[in-house]
Amino acid sequence: MTVLEQGQIQIHTENIFPIIKKAVYSGHEVFLRELVSNGVDAISKRRMAAMAGDCSEGPEGTIQIRIDREAKTLTISDNGIGMTADEVKRYINQVAFSSAEDFLEKYKSESDAIIGHFGLGFYSSFMVASRVELVSLSARPDAEAVRWSCDGSPNFSLEAAERAEPGTDVILHLMEEELEYIEPSRIRTLITTYCDFLPVVVQLEGETVNKREAPWRKSPRDLSDDDYIALYRYLYPFQGDPLLWVHLNTDYPYNLQGILYFPRITGRADWEKGEIRLYCNQVFVSDSIKEVVPRYLLPLRGVIDSPDIPLNVSRSALQTDRRVRSIGGFVAKKVGDRLKELHRDEPARYAAIWDSVAPFIKIGAMEDEKFADQVADLVLFGTTAPAQEGEPAEGQSLDPIPGENGKAFTTLAGYRGRLSAEHASRILYCTDEAAQAGALALWKGQGAEVLLADTLIDSQFIPWLESRHGELKFQRVDAELDASLHEPESELADADGKDSAEKLRELFRSALGDSRVTIQVQSLKGEGSPAALILLPEQMRRLNDMGALMEQRLPGLPEHHVLLVNRRHPLVEGLLRLSSGAVITGSSGTSPSQLLAKELSRHIYEMARLAVGGLEPNQLAGFQQRSADLMGQLMQRSL
C-alpha cells in the first residue's frame, strides 16, 4: 500500500488529546453524537455541492454503525461528500481549522443544514479509542480513497486506500476500559438519546434506529393534537398527557424552533434544572437549559432547537450572552400569549387546569416584570361565590368561571367588580378552608365573597400583589373581624361594675395564665358561629409565615395572638353561669363549679388552637388527656 505521507499533526499545544479527554468533553459517550453529526454534515455537504454541480449526487443519506467484537472496533460510516488527501491533511491534521467554516464560506446560501465542525468533534474519538482510522473517498470527480491513522499521539500516517463509494468510515479501536461501546444495546441507547431526530437514517448493523422526523420543525398547521400528544408521550413515557403546548418558530433575529408542554405536575417540580431538552439542528445537546429559559418556566417539558444558542466547544454547556437572554424573553412571551389565548377562548378549560399552571404564572409574574404585565389578567383565585353558568353577554367574560368538582374561579378584577363601594379596596381571602372554617363561615354568613389562596406560594404572591396594587389591602378571614360580624354591646354592669364580657375575660385570663394571649369577647352573628376563634393581625401573621419560610418549616401559631370568645355561643353562656360568683383567683378556696369553669375555659381555648393547627404534636397527648378528664367530670355532675 502506497504511503502518501507521515508526519505530526499540526496543533497549537504539545499534545491535544489529554485536553480533549479531561477538559473539552465532560462525558465519553458524546463521541458517538459528534461522529454521527459529522456524518450528517458530510451528507448535507454532498447534497449542496451536487446542487452546485461540483460533485455527483449520491443515494439517500445514511449513517451506518457496525460492531466487530473480535477486532474490538466500532465503525461509523457515511455516504457523504468524503475527503481528498489534501482535505484530510487540512481538516484532520490541523485542528485549528474547520471544514464546516470553509464550506459555509463557499455555500453560504445553503448552509442551514450544517451541524458542526469536523475538527474537535472528530477528535472526541480518542476519548474511547486507542487508535483511530479514517478511510475516505471524495465525491468530487477523479478522487482517490485515502486512509488516515493515528494512535492518540501527535504522530499520524496517511496512505492510499480502497473504498467503492464516496463517503467516510471512522474506525475506532476501542480501549479495554471502553468496551461497553461494542454492546449493541449501549449504542442503540446513544443513538436514541442524541441522534433520534436527525433527518438522516442512522442504522445499527443494518437496522434503522432513529425516528428521523422532528415534529417541532414542521408548521403548526401540519400537526394535529394527536401529533403533539404523541411526541410528548414518546419523550416522557408514563407521565400522562400534557395540559397544553406552545409551538415556537422564529427565524429572526435568531433561528429557533420548539414545542413546550405544560405537564400535569403531581409531585415536586424541578425549578432548578428543568426537563426541557435542548437540540442544535436536531442533535440532542443538553437537558439542562437554565441559562436559556427563565427559571419560572424550567419545569415545562419539551424541545428547544436552535443553532444560534452559543455553546462551548463540546456543546455540553451554554455560554450566556445577550442573545441567550433575548431567546429567554421570546420563549416567555410565547408562553404568555398561549395562556392568554386559552383564557380568552376556553375559559372553562383554563379554569380546569389552573392549579397546574398557577405556579408558572405566579412565580413568573414575581420574577419578570414584562411577564407580569402579560399575565396580569390571567391570575385566577378560587372563590366562595357561585360560578356563572351559560354564555356570557357579548363583549363580556364569564366570571366566576366554573371549574372542576363544583369549584368556581374568579379574576381579581372580577372579584373587585362585585364589591360594595364601602369595601372596594379590601380583599378577603382564606388559605385553609378547614383550619379557618369558623371565621370563613362568619364572613359567608354575612354574604361576603372570599377568595381562596390555598397554595404555598400565595404567602409570597399576595404581598407582591399588594405592592403592585397599592390601593388594595388583602385581609385573611381570621385576621380582624368586621363590625358587621358581631352584635353591638349594650349590656348593663352588675353590682361589681362588671358586665359579662369582662367576667369572661377575667375567667379566660385566669384559666390560661398567659399574658401573651389577648382575650376579646364579642357576640358573633350567625347560627354556626364557633365558641371561640384564634385571630392574628394580618401583618403579625405574615411575619410569622415569612419566618417559617426562611427557616424551612411549617408556620405555627405565634405566641402573641388573640382569642375571640363568642358570648352568644351556648357553651360560653353555660360557662358564664357556671362561674358566676366571686372572681376566681386560684384553686384555693374556690368551688368545684368554678374549678370546672376554669377547665372548660382552657378546653375552649385549646379547641380554638386545634382548629387552626396551633397545637404541636407533643401537645396533643395532653389535650386528649385533659379532654377525657373533663368529660368525666361533666358525666359525674349529670348523674
VEXDREN-2710 file (C-alpha; in Angstrom, 1 decimal):
% VEXDREN-2710
k/r/px/py/pz
1/MET/0.0/0.0/0.0
2/THR/1.4/3.4/-1.0
3/VAL/2.3/5.6/1.9
4/LEU/1.4/9.2/0.9
5/GLU/2.8/10.9/4.0
6/GLN/3.9/10.6/7.5
7/GLY/4.3/13.4/10.0
8/GLN/3.0/15.2/13.0
9/ILE/-0.4/16.7/13.4
10/GLN/-0.3/20.5/13.5
11/ILE/-1.8/21.5/16.8
12/HIS/-1.4/24.5/19.0
13/THR/-0.3/22.6/22.1
14/GLU/2.2/19.8/22.6
15/ASN/-0.5/17.2/22.9
16/ILE/-4.2/18.0/22.5
17/PHE/-5.5/14.5/23.4
18/PRO/-5.3/14.8/27.2
19/ILE/-7.0/18.1/26.9
20/ILE/-9.8/16.6/24.8
21/LYS/-10.2/13.7/27.3
22/LYS/-10.1/15.6/30.5
23/ALA/-11.2/19.2/29.7
24/VAL/-13.1/19.6/26.5
25/TYR/-15.7/16.8/26.9
26/SER/-17.4/16.0/30.2
27/GLY/-18.7/12.6/29.2
28/HIS/-17.1/10.0/26.9
29/GLU/-20.4/8.8/25.3
30/VAL/-20.8/12.1/23.4
31/PHE/-18.1/10.8/20.9
32/LEU/-20.9/9.0/19.0
33/ARG/-23.0/12.2/18.8
34/GLU/-20.0/14.0/17.4
35/LEU/-19.2/11.4/14.8
36/VAL/-22.8/10.8/13.7
37/SER/-23.2/14.6/13.4
38/ASN/-20.1/14.8/11.3
39/GLY/-21.6/12.1/9.0
40/VAL/-24.8/14.1/8.7
41/ASP/-22.8/17.2/8.0
42/ALA/-20.9/15.4/5.2
43/ILE/-24.2/14.2/3.7
44/SER/-25.6/17.7/3.7
45/LYS/-22.4/19.0/2.1
46/ARG/-22.6/16.4/-0.7
47/ARG/-26.2/17.3/-1.4
48/MET/-25.4/21.1/-1.6
49/ALA/-22.2/20.6/-3.6
50/ALA/-24.2/18.4/-6.1
51/MET/-26.8/21.1/-6.5
52/ALA/-23.9/23.5/-7.4
53/GLY/-22.6/20.9/-9.9
54/ASP/-19.3/20.3/-8.1
55/CYS/-19.8/16.5/-7.4
56/SER/-22.0/13.6/-8.1
57/GLU/-25.4/13.3/-6.4
58/GLY/-25.4/10.3/-4.0
59/PRO/-28.1/7.9/-2.8
60/GLU/-30.2/8.6/0.2
61/GLY/-28.0/9.8/3.0
62/THR/-27.3/7.1/5.5
63/ILE/-25.1/6.6/8.6
64/GLN/-24.1/3.0/9.2
65/ILE/-22.7/1.8/12.5
66/ARG/-21.0/-1.5/12.6
67/ILE/-19.6/-3.5/15.5
68/ASP/-16.7/-6.1/15.3
69/ARG/-16.4/-7.9/18.6
70/GLU/-13.3/-9.8/17.7
71/ALA/-11.4/-6.8/16.5
72/LYS/-12.9/-4.6/19.2
73/THR/-13.8/-2.0/16.7
74/LEU/-16.7/0.4/16.2
75/THR/-17.1/1.8/12.7
76/ILE/-19.2/4.9/11.8
77/SER/-19.7/5.2/8.1
78/ASP/-21.5/7.9/5.9
79/ASN/-22.1/8.3/2.2
80/GLY/-21.5/12.0/2.3
81/ILE/-19.0/14.2/0.4
82/GLY/-15.9/12.4/1.6
83/MET/-12.4/14.0/1.6
84/THR/-9.3/14.0/-0.6
85/ALA/-5.8/13.6/0.8
86/ASP/-5.3/17.3/0.9
87/GLU/-8.6/17.8/2.7
88/VAL/-7.7/15.2/5.3
89/LYS/-4.4/16.9/5.9
90/ARG/-6.1/20.3/6.3
91/TYR/-9.2/19.3/8.2
92/ILE/-7.9/16.5/10.3
93/ASN/-4.3/17.3/10.9
94/GLN/-4.7/21.0/11.5
95/VAL/-7.1/21.1/14.4
96/ALA/-7.3/24.9/14.3
97/PHE/-9.2/24.7/11.0
98/SER/-12.7/23.7/10.4
99/SER/-14.1/22.2/7.3
100/ALA/-17.5/23.5/8.1
101/GLU/-16.3/27.1/8.2
102/ASP/-14.6/26.8/4.8
103/PHE/-17.6/25.0/3.3
104/LEU/-20.0/27.6/4.7
105/GLU/-17.9/30.4/3.1
106/LYS/-18.4/28.8/-0.3
107/TYR/-22.0/27.7/0.1
108/LYS/-23.4/30.5/2.3
109/SER/-26.9/30.4/0.9
110/GLU/-27.4/26.7/1.5
111/SER/-25.8/26.4/4.9
112/ASP/-28.7/25.8/7.3
113/ALA/-28.2/22.0/7.4
114/ILE/-24.6/22.1/8.6
115/ILE/-24.5/20.8/12.1
116/GLY/-21.0/21.4/13.4
117/HIS/-17.3/21.2/12.9
118/PHE/-15.3/18.2/11.8
119/GLY/-12.3/19.3/13.8
120/LEU/-12.6/18.8/17.5
121/GLY/-15.7/16.8/17.1
122/PHE/-13.7/14.1/15.3
123/TYR/-11.0/14.1/17.9
124/SER/-13.6/13.2/20.6
125/SER/-12.9/9.6/19.2
126/PHE/-9.8/9.5/21.2
127/MET/-11.7/9.5/24.5
128/VAL/-12.7/5.9/23.8
129/ALA/-10.2/4.6/21.2
130/SER/-6.5/3.8/21.4
131/ARG/-6.2/4.1/17.7
132/VAL/-8.5/5.8/15.1
133/GLU/-8.5/5.1/11.3
134/LEU/-10.3/7.2/8.8
135/VAL/-11.0/5.9/5.3
136/SER/-12.5/8.4/2.9
137/LEU/-13.3/8.8/-0.8
138/SER/-14.3/12.2/-2.0
139/ALA/-17.4/12.6/-4.2
140/ARG/-15.5/15.0/-6.4
141/PRO/-14.5/13.8/-9.9
142/ASP/-11.4/11.6/-10.2
143/ALA/-10.8/11.4/-6.4
144/GLU/-8.8/8.6/-4.8
145/ALA/-9.5/7.0/-1.5
146/VAL/-7.2/7.7/1.4
147/ARG/-6.6/6.1/4.9
148/TRP/-5.5/8.2/7.8
149/SER/-4.4/6.6/11.1
150/CYS/-3.4/7.9/14.5
151/ASP/-2.7/6.2/17.8
152/GLY/-3.6/9.2/20.0
153/SER/-0.1/10.8/19.8
154/PRO/0.7/13.7/17.5
155/ASN/2.0/11.2/15.0
156/PHE/-0.1/10.1/12.1
157/SER/0.1/8.2/8.8
158/LEU/-1.7/9.0/5.5
159/GLU/-1.8/6.4/2.7
160/ALA/-3.7/5.3/-0.3
161/ALA/-6.8/3.1/0.4
162/GLU/-9.7/1.4/-1.3
163/ARG/-13.4/2.5/-1.0
164/ALA/-16.0/1.7/-3.6
165/GLU/-18.4/4.7/-3.0
166/PRO/-17.8/8.2/-1.8
167/GLY/-18.1/8.8/1.9
168/THR/-16.1/8.2/5.1
169/ASP/-15.5/5.4/7.5
170/VAL/-14.3/6.3/11.0
171/ILE/-12.9/3.1/12.6
172/LEU/-12.4/3.2/16.4
173/HIS/-10.1/0.6/18.0
174/LEU/-11.6/0.7/21.5
175/MET/-9.6/0.8/24.7
176/GLU/-10.1/-2.1/27.1
177/GLU/-11.9/0.1/29.6
178/GLU/-14.3/1.4/26.9
179/LEU/-15.5/-1.9/25.6
180/GLU/-19.1/-1.1/26.7
181/TYR/-19.3/0.6/23.3
182/ILE/-19.2/-2.7/21.4
183/GLU/-22.5/-3.6/23.0
184/PRO/-25.4/-3.1/20.6
185/SER/-27.8/-2.1/23.3
186/ARG/-25.4/0.7/24.5
187/ILE/-25.0/2.1/21.0
188/ARG/-28.7/1.9/20.4
189/THR/-29.4/3.9/23.6
190/LEU/-26.9/6.5/22.5
191/ILE/-28.4/6.8/19.0
192/THR/-31.9/7.2/20.6
193/THR/-30.6/9.8/23.1
194/TYR/-28.5/12.0/20.8
195/CYS/-29.5/11.3/17.2
196/ASP/-33.1/10.2/17.3
197/PHE/-34.5/13.2/15.4
198/LEU/-31.7/13.7/12.8
199/PRO/-33.1/13.9/9.3
200/VAL/-30.7/11.2/8.1
201/VAL/-31.2/7.4/8.5
202/VAL/-29.0/6.1/11.3
203/GLN/-28.6/2.3/11.1
204/LEU/-27.0/-0.1/13.6
205/GLU/-26.0/-3.4/11.9
206/GLY/-28.3/-2.6/9.0
207/GLU/-31.4/-1.8/11.2
208/THR/-32.7/1.8/11.3
209/VAL/-32.8/3.1/14.8
210/ASN/-33.7/6.7/14.8
211/LYS/-37.2/8.3/14.2
212/ARG/-35.8/10.9/11.8
213/GLU/-38.9/13.2/11.9
214/ALA/-38.7/16.2/14.3
215/PRO/-42.3/17.5/14.7
216/TRP/-41.1/20.9/16.0
217/ARG/-39.5/21.5/12.6
218/LYS/-43.0/21.4/11.0
219/SER/-45.6/24.1/10.7
220/PRO/-48.3/24.0/13.4
221/ARG/-50.8/23.8/10.5
222/ASP/-49.3/20.4/9.6
223/LEU/-49.7/19.0/13.1
224/SER/-52.8/17.6/14.8
225/ASP/-53.4/17.5/18.6
226/ASP/-52.6/13.7/18.4
227/ASP/-49.2/14.6/16.8
228/TYR/-48.3/16.9/19.7
229/ILE/-49.5/14.4/22.3
230/ALA/-47.7/11.5/20.6
231/LEU/-44.4/13.4/20.8
232/TYR/-44.9/14.2/24.5
233/ARG/-45.7/10.5/25.2
234/TYR/-42.5/9.5/23.4
235/LEU/-40.3/12.0/25.2
236/TYR/-41.9/11.5/28.6
237/PRO/-43.4/8.0/28.8
238/PHE/-45.8/7.1/31.6
239/GLN/-46.3/10.8/32.6
240/GLY/-49.8/11.2/31.4
241/ASP/-50.9/13.6/28.7
242/PRO/-49.9/17.3/28.7
243/LEU/-52.3/20.1/29.7
244/LEU/-51.4/22.3/26.7
245/TRP/-48.5/23.1/24.5
246/VAL/-46.8/26.1/22.8
247/HIS/-45.2/25.8/19.4
248/LEU/-42.2/28.0/18.9
249/ASN/-41.0/29.1/15.5
250/THR/-38.9/32.1/14.6
251/ASP/-36.1/32.9/12.1
252/TYR/-35.3/36.4/13.2
253/PRO/-33.2/37.7/15.0
254/TYR/-32.2/34.1/15.6
255/ASN/-33.3/30.7/14.3
256/LEU/-35.3/28.7/16.8
257/GLN/-38.0/26.0/16.7
258/GLY/-39.5/24.0/19.5
259/ILE/-42.6/22.7/21.3
260/LEU/-43.1/23.3/25.0
261/TYR/-45.6/21.4/27.1
262/PHE/-47.3/22.2/30.4
263/PRO/-47.2/18.9/32.3
264/ARG/-49.6/17.6/34.9
265/ILE/-47.4/18.2/37.9
266/THR/-48.2/15.6/40.5
267/GLY/-45.0/15.8/42.6
268/ARG/-42.2/18.1/43.2
269/ALA/-41.3/20.2/40.1
270/ASP/-37.7/20.8/39.2
271/TRP/-37.3/24.6/39.4
272/GLU/-33.5/24.5/39.2
273/LYS/-32.5/22.2/36.3
274/GLY/-35.7/21.5/34.4
275/GLU/-36.8/18.9/31.9
276/ILE/-36.7/20.8/28.6
277/ARG/-34.4/19.3/26.0
278/LEU/-32.0/21.5/24.0
279/TYR/-31.2/20.5/20.4
280/CYS/-28.9/22.0/17.9
281/ASN/-30.1/21.2/14.4
282/GLN/-31.9/18.1/15.7
283/VAL/-28.9/16.9/17.6
284/PHE/-29.5/16.5/21.3
285/VAL/-27.2/18.7/23.4
286/SER/-28.4/19.0/26.9
287/ASP/-31.4/18.6/29.2
288/SER/-30.2/21.5/31.5
289/ILE/-31.1/24.8/29.9
290/LYS/-31.4/27.1/32.9
291/GLU/-29.3/29.7/31.0
292/VAL/-31.8/29.9/28.2
293/VAL/-35.3/29.5/29.7
294/PRO/-36.4/31.8/32.6
295/ARG/-36.4/29.9/35.9
296/TYR/-40.1/30.1/36.3
297/LEU/-40.5/28.1/33.1
298/LEU/-38.0/25.4/33.8
299/PRO/-40.5/22.7/34.9
300/LEU/-42.1/22.9/31.5
301/ARG/-41.2/20.0/29.2
302/GLY/-40.5/19.6/25.5
303/VAL/-37.8/20.7/23.0
304/ILE/-36.0/23.9/22.0
305/ASP/-33.9/23.5/18.9
306/SER/-31.6/26.4/17.8
307/PRO/-28.2/26.6/16.0
308/ASP/-27.9/30.1/17.3
309/ILE/-27.6/29.3/21.0
310/PRO/-23.9/29.7/21.8
311/LEU/-22.4/26.5/23.2
312/ASN/-18.9/25.7/24.3
313/VAL/-16.6/23.7/22.0
314/SER/-18.0/20.4/23.2
315/ARG/-21.6/21.5/23.0
316/SER/-22.0/20.4/26.7
317/ALA/-22.5/23.8/28.3
318/LEU/-24.2/27.1/27.3
319/GLN/-22.5/30.4/27.1
320/THR/-24.7/33.1/28.4
321/ASP/-24.8/36.3/26.4
322/ARG/-27.3/38.9/25.2
323/ARG/-28.7/36.6/22.5
324/VAL/-29.5/33.9/25.1
325/ARG/-31.3/36.4/27.3
326/SER/-33.3/37.5/24.2
327/ILE/-34.2/33.9/23.4
328/GLY/-35.5/33.5/27.0
329/GLY/-37.6/36.6/26.6
330/PHE/-39.1/35.3/23.4
331/VAL/-39.9/31.9/25.0
332/ALA/-41.6/33.7/27.9
333/LYS/-43.7/35.9/25.6
334/LYS/-44.9/33.0/23.5
335/VAL/-45.9/31.1/26.7
336/GLY/-47.8/34.1/27.9
337/ASP/-49.5/34.5/24.5
338/ARG/-50.7/30.9/24.6
339/LEU/-52.1/31.3/28.1
340/LYS/-53.9/34.5/27.1
341/GLU/-55.4/32.7/24.1
342/LEU/-56.6/29.8/26.2
343/HIS/-58.1/32.1/28.9
344/ARG/-59.9/34.1/26.2
345/ASP/-61.2/31.3/24.0
346/GLU/-61.7/28.4/26.5
347/PRO/-62.2/29.9/30.0
348/ALA/-63.7/26.7/31.4
349/ARG/-60.7/24.6/30.3
350/TYR/-58.3/27.3/31.6
351/ALA/-60.0/27.1/35.0
352/ALA/-59.8/23.3/34.9
353/ILE/-56.0/23.4/34.5
354/TRP/-55.4/26.5/36.6
355/ASP/-54.0/24.6/39.6
356/SER/-51.3/23.2/37.4
357/VAL/-50.3/26.4/35.5
358/ALA/-50.7/28.7/38.5
359/PRO/-47.1/28.2/39.9
360/PHE/-45.6/29.1/36.5
361/ILE/-47.7/32.3/36.3
362/LYS/-47.3/33.4/39.9
363/ILE/-43.6/32.8/40.1
364/GLY/-43.1/34.3/36.6
365/ALA/-45.1/37.4/37.5
366/MET/-43.0/38.0/40.6
367/GLU/-39.7/37.4/38.8
368/ASP/-40.3/39.1/35.5
369/GLU/-41.9/42.5/35.1
370/LYS/-42.7/42.0/31.4
371/PHE/-44.3/38.6/32.0
372/ALA/-46.2/40.1/34.9
373/ASP/-47.8/42.7/32.6
374/GLN/-48.6/40.0/30.1
375/VAL/-50.4/37.7/32.6
376/ALA/-51.9/40.4/34.8
377/ASP/-55.5/39.4/33.8
378/LEU/-54.8/35.7/33.8
379/VAL/-54.4/35.1/37.5
380/LEU/-57.4/33.1/39.0
381/PHE/-58.5/32.6/42.6
382/GLY/-60.9/30.0/43.9
383/THR/-64.0/31.8/45.2
384/THR/-66.9/31.2/47.5
385/ALA/-69.2/32.9/45.0
386/PRO/-71.2/30.6/42.8
387/ALA/-70.0/30.0/39.2
388/GLN/-71.8/31.7/36.4
389/GLU/-73.5/29.3/34.0
390/GLY/-74.3/29.7/30.3
391/GLU/-72.8/32.0/27.8
392/PRO/-71.6/35.5/28.7
393/ALA/-73.1/38.6/27.1
394/GLU/-71.4/39.9/24.1
395/GLY/-68.2/41.8/25.0
396/GLN/-68.1/40.3/28.5
397/SER/-66.3/37.4/30.0
398/LEU/-67.7/34.6/32.3
399/ASP/-66.9/35.4/35.9
400/PRO/-66.9/33.5/38.3
401/ILE/-65.7/30.7/35.9
402/PRO/-66.9/27.2/36.6
403/GLY/-64.1/24.7/37.3
404/GLU/-63.9/21.1/38.2
405/ASN/-65.7/19.4/41.1
406/GLY/-68.0/22.3/41.6
407/LYS/-65.2/24.8/42.2
408/ALA/-65.6/28.4/40.9
409/PHE/-62.8/30.7/39.9
410/THR/-62.5/34.5/39.5
411/THR/-60.0/37.1/38.5
412/LEU/-59.0/39.9/40.8
413/ALA/-60.8/42.4/38.6
414/GLY/-64.0/40.2/38.6
415/TYR/-63.9/40.0/42.4
416/ARG/-63.4/43.7/42.8
417/GLY/-66.3/44.4/40.4
418/ARG/-68.7/42.7/42.9
419/LEU/-67.5/44.5/46.0
420/SER/-69.5/47.3/47.5
421/ALA/-68.1/50.8/47.4
422/GLU/-67.5/50.7/51.2
423/HIS/-65.1/47.7/50.8
424/ALA/-63.8/48.3/47.3
425/SER/-60.2/48.0/48.4
426/ARG/-60.4/45.1/50.9
427/ILE/-59.7/41.7/49.5
428/LEU/-60.9/38.9/51.8
429/TYR/-59.1/35.6/51.4
430/CYS/-58.7/32.2/53.0
431/THR/-55.7/30.0/52.9
432/ASP/-57.1/26.9/54.6
433/GLU/-60.8/26.2/54.4
434/ALA/-60.6/23.6/57.2
435/ALA/-58.4/25.5/59.7
436/GLN/-60.2/28.8/59.1
437/ALA/-63.7/27.2/58.8
438/GLY/-65.1/29.2/61.7
439/ALA/-64.0/32.6/60.5
440/LEU/-64.9/31.7/56.9
441/ALA/-68.4/30.7/58.0
442/LEU/-68.9/34.0/59.7
443/TRP/-68.0/36.0/56.6
444/LYS/-70.0/33.8/54.3
445/GLY/-73.0/34.1/56.6
446/GLN/-73.0/37.8/56.0
447/GLY/-72.9/37.3/52.3
448/ALA/-69.2/38.2/51.8
449/GLU/-67.3/36.7/48.9
450/VAL/-64.0/35.2/50.0
451/LEU/-61.0/34.3/47.7
452/LEU/-59.2/31.0/48.2
453/ALA/-55.4/31.4/48.2
454/ASP/-54.5/27.9/49.5
455/THR/-51.1/27.3/47.8
456/LEU/-47.7/27.7/49.5
457/ILE/-46.7/30.3/47.0
458/ASP/-49.6/32.5/47.9
459/SER/-47.9/33.6/51.1
460/GLN/-45.4/35.5/48.8
461/PHE/-47.8/36.2/45.9
462/ILE/-50.3/38.2/48.0
463/PRO/-47.8/40.7/49.4
464/TRP/-46.5/41.1/45.8
465/LEU/-50.0/41.8/44.6
466/GLU/-50.4/44.5/47.3
467/SER/-47.1/46.1/46.2
468/ARG/-48.3/46.1/42.6
469/HIS/-51.8/47.5/43.5
470/GLY/-51.0/50.0/46.2
471/GLU/-54.7/50.7/46.8
472/LEU/-55.5/47.1/47.8
473/LYS/-55.4/45.5/51.2
474/PHE/-55.6/41.8/51.5
475/GLN/-57.2/40.5/54.7
476/ARG/-57.3/36.9/55.7
477/VAL/-60.7/35.9/57.2
478/ASP/-59.2/35.1/60.6
479/ALA/-57.2/38.3/60.9
480/GLU/-59.6/41.0/62.0
481/LEU/-63.4/40.7/62.2
482/ASP/-65.6/43.4/60.7
483/ALA/-68.1/45.1/62.9
484/SER/-70.9/43.6/60.8
485/LEU/-69.9/40.2/62.1
486/HIS/-70.9/40.8/65.8
487/GLU/-73.8/42.4/67.7
488/PRO/-73.4/45.8/69.3
489/GLU/-72.7/45.7/73.0
490/SER/-75.5/47.1/75.2
491/GLU/-75.3/45.1/78.5
492/LEU/-75.5/46.8/81.9
493/ALA/-72.8/46.2/84.5
494/ASP/-73.6/44.2/87.7
495/ALA/-73.1/45.4/91.3
496/ASP/-69.3/45.0/91.0
497/GLY/-69.3/47.2/87.9
498/LYS/-68.5/44.3/85.6
499/ASP/-70.6/43.1/82.6
500/SER/-70.5/39.5/81.3
501/ALA/-67.8/40.4/78.8
502/GLU/-65.4/41.5/81.5
503/LYS/-66.2/38.4/83.6
504/LEU/-65.4/36.2/80.7
505/ARG/-62.1/38.0/80.0
506/GLU/-61.1/37.5/83.6
507/LEU/-62.1/33.9/83.6
508/PHE/-60.1/33.1/80.5
509/ARG/-57.1/35.1/81.7
510/SER/-57.1/33.1/84.9
511/ALA/-57.6/29.8/83.2
512/LEU/-54.8/30.4/80.6
513/GLY/-52.3/32.2/82.7
514/ASP/-50.6/33.6/79.6
515/SER/-50.3/37.3/79.2
516/ARG/-49.3/36.8/75.5
517/VAL/-52.9/35.8/74.7
518/THR/-55.2/38.8/74.3
519/ILE/-58.8/38.0/75.2
520/GLN/-61.6/39.6/73.3
521/VAL/-65.3/38.9/73.9
522/GLN/-67.9/39.6/71.2
523/SER/-71.4/38.4/70.4
524/LEU/-70.9/36.8/66.9
525/LYS/-73.7/36.7/64.4
526/GLY/-74.9/33.5/62.7
527/GLU/-76.2/30.2/63.9
528/GLY/-73.0/28.3/63.1
529/SER/-70.7/30.7/64.9
530/PRO/-68.0/28.9/66.9
531/ALA/-67.5/29.2/70.7
532/ALA/-64.1/30.8/70.2
533/LEU/-61.7/31.8/67.4
534/ILE/-58.0/32.4/67.2
535/LEU/-57.3/35.7/65.4
536/LEU/-54.0/37.0/64.2
537/PRO/-53.4/40.6/63.0
538/GLU/-52.6/40.4/59.3
539/GLN/-49.1/41.8/59.5
540/MET/-48.2/39.7/62.5
541/ARG/-49.3/36.5/60.7
542/ARG/-47.4/37.4/57.6
543/LEU/-44.2/38.0/59.6
544/ASN/-44.8/34.6/61.3
545/ASP/-45.3/32.9/57.9
546/MET/-42.2/34.6/56.4
547/GLY/-40.1/33.5/59.4
548/ALA/-41.3/29.9/58.9
549/LEU/-40.5/30.0/55.2
550/MET/-36.9/31.3/55.9
551/GLU/-36.4/28.5/58.4
552/GLN/-37.9/26.0/56.0
553/ARG/-40.6/24.8/58.4
554/LEU/-44.4/25.0/58.5
555/PRO/-45.8/28.1/60.1
556/GLY/-47.1/27.6/63.6
557/LEU/-49.2/29.7/66.0
558/PRO/-47.3/32.8/67.2
559/GLU/-47.0/33.2/70.9
560/HIS/-48.8/36.5/70.7
561/HIS/-52.3/36.1/69.4
562/VAL/-56.0/36.9/70.0
563/LEU/-58.6/34.6/71.5
564/LEU/-62.0/35.9/70.5
565/VAL/-64.7/34.4/72.7
566/ASN/-68.2/34.2/71.3
567/ARG/-70.6/35.3/74.2
568/ARG/-73.7/34.1/72.3
569/HIS/-72.5/30.5/72.0
570/PRO/-74.4/28.1/74.3
571/LEU/-71.2/26.7/75.6
572/VAL/-69.9/30.1/76.6
573/GLU/-73.3/31.1/78.1
574/GLY/-73.3/28.0/80.2
575/LEU/-69.7/28.6/81.2
576/LEU/-70.6/32.1/82.4
577/ARG/-73.4/30.7/84.6
578/LEU/-71.1/28.0/85.9
579/SER/-68.5/30.5/87.0
580/SER/-71.0/33.1/88.5
581/GLY/-70.0/34.3/91.9
582/ALA/-66.6/35.5/93.2
583/VAL/-63.8/36.2/90.8
584/ILE/-61.6/33.2/90.5
585/THR/-58.1/33.9/91.9
586/GLY/-56.7/30.4/92.3
587/SER/-57.6/26.9/93.2
588/SER/-57.5/27.6/97.0
589/GLY/-61.0/28.3/98.3
590/THR/-62.8/28.1/95.0
591/SER/-65.9/26.0/94.4
592/PRO/-66.0/22.8/92.3
593/SER/-68.1/24.8/89.8
594/GLN/-65.5/27.5/89.4
595/LEU/-62.7/24.9/89.0
596/LEU/-64.8/23.2/86.3
597/ALA/-65.4/26.5/84.6
598/LYS/-61.7/27.1/84.6
599/GLU/-61.1/23.7/82.9
600/LEU/-63.8/24.4/80.3
601/SER/-62.2/27.8/79.5
602/ARG/-58.9/26.1/78.8
603/HIS/-60.7/23.5/76.8
604/ILE/-62.4/26.1/74.6
605/TYR/-59.1/27.8/74.0
606/GLU/-57.3/24.6/73.1
607/MET/-60.2/23.6/70.7
608/ALA/-59.7/27.0/69.0
609/ARG/-56.0/26.4/68.7
610/LEU/-56.6/22.9/67.4
611/ALA/-58.9/24.3/64.7
612/VAL/-56.0/26.4/63.3
613/GLY/-53.3/23.8/63.7
614/GLY/-51.9/25.6/66.7
615/LEU/-51.3/22.5/68.8
616/GLU/-47.9/20.9/68.4
617/PRO/-47.8/17.1/68.1
618/ASN/-46.2/16.9/71.6
619/GLN/-49.2/18.9/73.0
620/LEU/-51.9/16.7/71.6
621/ALA/-51.5/13.9/74.1
622/GLY/-52.0/16.4/77.0
623/PHE/-55.1/17.8/75.2
624/GLN/-56.6/14.4/74.8
625/GLN/-56.0/13.5/78.5
626/ARG/-57.5/16.8/79.7
627/SER/-60.5/16.3/77.4
628/ALA/-61.1/12.9/78.8
629/ASP/-60.8/14.1/82.4
630/LEU/-63.2/17.0/81.6
631/MET/-65.8/14.7/80.0
632/GLY/-65.6/12.5/83.2
633/GLN/-66.3/15.5/85.5
634/LEU/-69.2/16.5/83.4
635/MET/-70.7/13.0/83.5
636/GLN/-70.4/12.8/87.3
637/ARG/-72.2/16.2/87.6
638/SER/-75.0/14.9/85.4
639/LEU/-75.5/11.6/87.3
END
